[in-house]
Amino acid sequence: MIQKGYVVILLLVVQCVFPKRAVDTPLDTLTGKSFEYLHSQFGNSIYNPAKSKIYVSALLKKAKNEKVNYEHLALAYKACIINADQSARLIYADSMINYALLNKGDELIGSSYLTKGIIHYSRMEHIKALDNYIIADRFISRVDNPLLSSKTKYEIAKIKYYLGFYDEAIALLTECVAYFKEENDRAYLNSLHMLGLCYTKNGKYDWASQTNDLGINEGRMFDDTSMESYFEHSRGINFCYQGNYKVAIKGLKTALPEIIALKDYANEAIAYFHIGKSYWALKRYSDAVTYFKKVDDIFQKKGYMLPDLRKGYEYLIDFYKERNDTQSQLFYINQLLKIDRILAQDYKYLLRKIVKEYDTKELIKAKNAIENTVLLTRIAACVVVLILIVVIIYLIHRNRRNQKLFEELMNRDTAKHTVPRVIVFNESEVGLGISEPAKQVPQTFDAKDKPARTISPDIEAAIVKKLEKFEGNKKYLEKDMTVRKMAALLHTNDKYVTKIIAKHRGKGTIEYITDLKLDYIVEMLKTEGRYRNYTHKALGEEAGFRTTQHFTNAFKSYTGITPTYFIYKLKKAMAADNSQ
C-alpha cells in the first residue's frame, strides 16, 4: 500500500514538472486561415450541415477575435443562418444587421435586411418580411449591385403575387429571369417557377405551361432537379384552372411527397386546396372535404393562409350545411371569420406599405429618370440648335465667298490665259537676260543653277515666241506634259524653259501648265454649253489631267470653288439670262 502511495505521488510530481502540451483543436487550426479560405470551404460544404458547421464556427470565432472587423462579423452571422434551426435564424439575422450597421456599408446593410425579410417570409410573416424588404431596397438602391437588386425584386414580386398584383409581379419576375439566367442557376429556376404561377393566376395558361416546361428542361440541363417537383406542382395548379381536373390531381399528388419531405407547408397547403377544388368540380365531395380539412390543419398548426385558400372553407360550410351538421358548419364559419380578420389585417397593411413606400419610391425613381432624360434632351437640343446656327452661318459665309469667287472667275480673262509682258531688250541687259527688276521674278529654280544672264537676248526672245506658239496651239492640253517634253517642243533645254517661264509668266513650270489647262476648261464652260453637261472625268480628260481627283483638286485650288458649284452657277446664270 505504501509503495502504491509513492507511485501515485511520483506520477503527480512528474505531471506537474512536465505538463502535457496543449493540443490544437481543428477549430483553432481553422481560425488561422484567411476569411476567403473559410468562406470558400463553407460554400463547398453548404449541403453538409455537420461539416459546414465547423467552418461557420471558425468564421465566427475568427471574426470575434478581430473585434473591429464588423464586415466579417456580419458575414459570419449570415453563414450561421444557413443551417440553423428556424427558431435561431432571426437571432442570427439581428446580429448580422447590428454589425452591418456598425460597418456602415449600404450594400452589406441592404443584404442583411433582405436576408431577414426572407426569413420572415419563410415563416409566413408577410408584414415583417415586407418591412425588411423595403428597408433593404432603400440601401441597395444606393449601390451598383445588380445581383442584390434582382434578389430584392424577386422578393417584392412574391408579395405582389400574394396581394394579387399579378401584372406587376410578372414585370418584376421577367427582369429577374433575364438577369439570373446568366448569373445564378437556382435563382433563375425559382424566378421561372414564380413566373409560371403568376401567368396561371393571370389567365395566361399557355404561357404558364411553357414556363413550367422550360423550368423542368433548364433544371435538367443544369443537372439540378431540386425544383422539378415545384414545376410539377405549378403544372397541377395550371391544369386545375384550365378545368383539366384529373390531370391536375395526378400532377399535384406526384409533386406532394418531395414538398412534404422539404417541410414546405405553404406549398403543401396550396396543393391540398387545388386537389380538393378539383375533386369538388368532379363532384367527389367527400374526397374534396378530406383535402380541405388538410388545409385547415396546416392553418391551425402553422397559421398559414392565402386569400385563395379561404374558398375551401366556403366549400366545407356548404358541405356540412347540406348534411345538417350544424356543429361542423359553425366550426368552419368561425375558422373563416378568423381567417378573414387575419387576411384583412395583412392585406390592408401590405397594400398600404407596398403602394406608399415601395411603389411610390419606384414612381419617384421613374419620374426622376424621365426628368433627367428631358433635361438631357433639352441640353442636346440646345447643342444641336447651336451647331445648326454655326453650320448655317458657315454655309451663308461660304455661299457669299463662293458667289464672290464665281463672279471674279467670270470676269477673269481666261481666253488669253496670261497677260503678255512687254519684253524690251536693252543693250545694258545683254548677257544678263533680265527684262524686269529681279525682285519681280519668282525664284522658282534651284539656286545652284547658273544665273539667267547666260541666256543671250536672241535665244531668250526666240524661246518666248515659241512659248506663245505653244500656248496658241494648246499643246498644254496633252497628257503628261512635263518640263522635258515642253523643252523638246520649244527646242531648248529644261533649265532654259524653267527660267523663261519663271521670268515671263511669273510661275513655276508645273503651275504654269496646270493653270493653262484650267483656264481652258473655264473658258470652255463659259462659252460652250455642251461642256456644262460633261462629267468631271470627261472635263479632266479634255484638259489632259491624269485623274479625275487631280482635276477637281486643281480646279478648287486655282479658283477657290468646285467644278460642280461653278457649273451650277453658270447654268443658273444662263437660265436667268434666257428668261429675260
Number of C-alpha atoms within 10 A of each C-alpha: 6 6 8 9 9 11 12 10 12 12 11 12 12 10 11 10 9 9 9 8 6 6 7 8 8 10 15 13 10 19 19 11 13 12 18 10 13 23 19 13 16 22 14 12 16 18 12 12 14 11 14 23 19 17 26 26 19 25 30 21 17 24 22 15 12 12 10 13 15 20 19 22 26 28 22 27 25 23 25 23 21 17 17 14 10 13 9 12 21 18 13 21 23 17 18 30 24 17 22 25 18 14 18 13 13 18 18 22 26 28 25 29 26 28 25 27 28 21 20 20 19 15 17 17 16 21 20 17 25 25 19 23 28 22 19 26 22 17 17 24 16 11 14 10 11 15 15 19 18 20 21 25 20 23 22 23 26 24 22 21 20 18 18 16 16 21 16 15 25 23 13 22 28 15 14 26 24 14 17 21 16 9 13 12 16 16 18 21 28 20 27 28 28 24 29 31 25 29 21 23 19 15 13 14 20 14 15 25 21 12 22 27 19 17 25 23 15 19 19 14 10 12 9 15 16 14 19 22 19 24 28 24 28 30 28 28 29 27 22 23 18 14 14 15 23 16 16 27 23 13 23 27 16 15 22 21 13 16 19 14 9 10 11 13 18 21 17 22 26 20 26 25 27 28 28 27 27 26 22 18 16 14 11 13 17 13 16 25 22 16 21 26 19 16 26 24 14 16 18 12 8 13 15 19 21 16 14 12 20 20 14 25 23 15 19 22 19 14 18 17 15 11 10 11 12 13 11 16 21 14 12 22 16 13 16 19 13 12 21 16 11 14 16 13 13 16 18 12 14 22 16 13 17 20 13 12 15 19 13 13 16 13 12 12 12 12 12 12 12 12 12 12 12 12 12 12 12 12 12 12 12 12 12 12 12 12 12 12 12 12 12 12 12 12 12 12 12 13 12 12 14 19 16 13 16 21 13 12 19 15 9 14 14 20 14 14 18 16 10 10 11 9 12 12 15 11 9 9 15 16 13 15 24 23 18 15 7 10 7 10 18 16 15 15 15 10 8 6 9 11 13 17 13 12 19 14 21 12 13 19 17 12 20 19 13 15 20 12 13 15 17 12 10 14 17 22 21 14 13 11 16 15 17 15 13 21 18 13 14 20 13 14 15 17 16 18 24 21 26 23 21 20 23 21 18 18 20 20 22 13 13 17 21 22 21 23 25 24 24 21 23 24 19 17 21 19 12 11 13 9 18 20 12 14 13 17 15 14 22 22 17 17 21 20 24 13 12 16 13 11 23 20 14 20 22 13 11 15 19 16 20 18 23 13 13 24 19 13 16 18 17 12 12 13 11 10 9 8 7 5
